[in-house]
């Protein structure tokens, strides 16, 4: 019986620890999501200049999709 009680107490401690960690993550997630959804990304591409302007425009348009 003592073994069962001590095992359950250890599981309860671990569960409490996990719940605390999840609460911390839950508080930080909205901030992370907000920062990640902002359009702060720059994309650099290199295009051969021997292509026609129409071809370059088509390439750029296809990258927007």
C-alpha positions, 0 to 999 in steps of 0.5 A, a space after each residue: 500500500 505504501 508503494 502505491 501511495 508513493 508512486 501516485 504521489 510521484 506521478 502527481 508531482 510530475 503531472 503538476 510540473 507538466 501542467 505548470 509548463 503548459 500554462 507558461 507555454 499557453 501564456 507565451 503562444 499568443 505573442 509568438 503567433 503574433 510575431 510570426 504572422 507579421 510580414 517581416 520576411 524579405 525574399 531575395 531572388 537572382 534572375 538572369 538578366 538575359 531573359 525578356 522582361 515578360 519572362 521575368 514578370 511571369 517568374 515574379 508573378 508565379 512566386 507571388 502565388 
